Amino acid sequence: MTHGIDFNRRQWIQSMGAAGLLGAAGFEALAQDRPLNIGMVSPLTGVAAAYGTEYAEGARAYVKAWNARGGYKGRPVGFTLLDDESTSVGSLSAFKKLATTPDTSIIWLASASSAILAVKPVTDEFA
């Protein structure tokens, strides 16, 4: 059963890049001399690893291209990738690690719905 949406890999990567760009748009007020550091939580091992590694490759490629164009408003873009091991517990642990790292500007959860739902209740603690 389809719902009328058919993305190929290139379109997906482009849309994720656009989503990342939009997510970063709210961080203009940060000091311009500091890098914009993106932390990503993705399943690199476990049952969802096939998807997570694709997400990670796309994100790395986008950050590389972004920096090749001068970064975000002249600021270099850093990238940290953590494995959620395809589990809710792993996703929560990785999120907390990124959220407590002082130089993390944005956290991107590229995980399964159940893993994201496990993180949702604690996000306000780190806002």
C-alpha positions, 0 to 999 in steps of 0.5 A, a space after each residue: 500500500 502506498 500513500 502517493 509519496 515516492 522518494 528516491 535516495 537523492 530526494 530524501 538526502 536533499 529533503 533532510 539537508 533542507 530540514 537541517 538547514 531550517 532547523 539551524 535557522 533559529 540559531 542566528 543569535 549564537 555567537 558568530 565566531 563559534 561553530 554550529 555543532 550538529 549532534 545526530 542520533 541514528 541506529 548504526 547497529 541493531 535491527 535498523 542499522 541499514 536505515 541509520 547508516 544511510 541517514 548518517 552518510 547523507 548527513 555527513 555528505 550534507 555537512 561536508 557540502 555545507 562547509 565547502 560553501 563556507 558553513 552556516 553564515 560563515 560559521 563552520 559546521 561540526 558533526 557528531 554521530 552517536 549510535 542508538 543501537 536501534 533501541 529506545 534506551 540507546 536513543 535516550 542515552 545518546 540524546 542525553 550525552 549530546 544534550 549535556 555536551 556544551 558545544 552541541 547546537 542542534 540535536 537531530 534524532 534520525 531514529 525509529 518512532 519508538 526511540 524518538 518517543 522515548 526521548 520526548 519526555 526528557 527534552 524539556 529538561 535540556 531546553 
